[in-house]
Amino acid sequence: MQGSYSIRAAIRPINPGQEFDVDVVVKMTLPKAWSSENALDFMHAILATDGFFRENLVDHDKCVRVRYANSFHLDVVPARRLV
């Protein structure tokens, strides 16, 4: 679990003035040799192909954030199954 769900704030922010936070985990098939940084760079590149996303992307350590109006953002987290 990550983000607002893990701190029981999935419905609304805990403190006034905080943004609404929605986390999306995207299951991906990636080369085994790729690091987390490689996966985040790849996710950023995919999202940046869309004009709206390109203008609203913010890179973070564990996700790529898409900023929206009205105190809302979407954190996109790449994931893969380790075997």
Buried (B, 14 or more C-beta within 10 A) or exposed (E): EEBBEEEEBEEEEEEEEEBBBBBEBBEBEBEEEBEEEEBBBBBBEBBEEEEEBEEBBEEEEEBBBBBBEEEEBBBBBBEBEEE
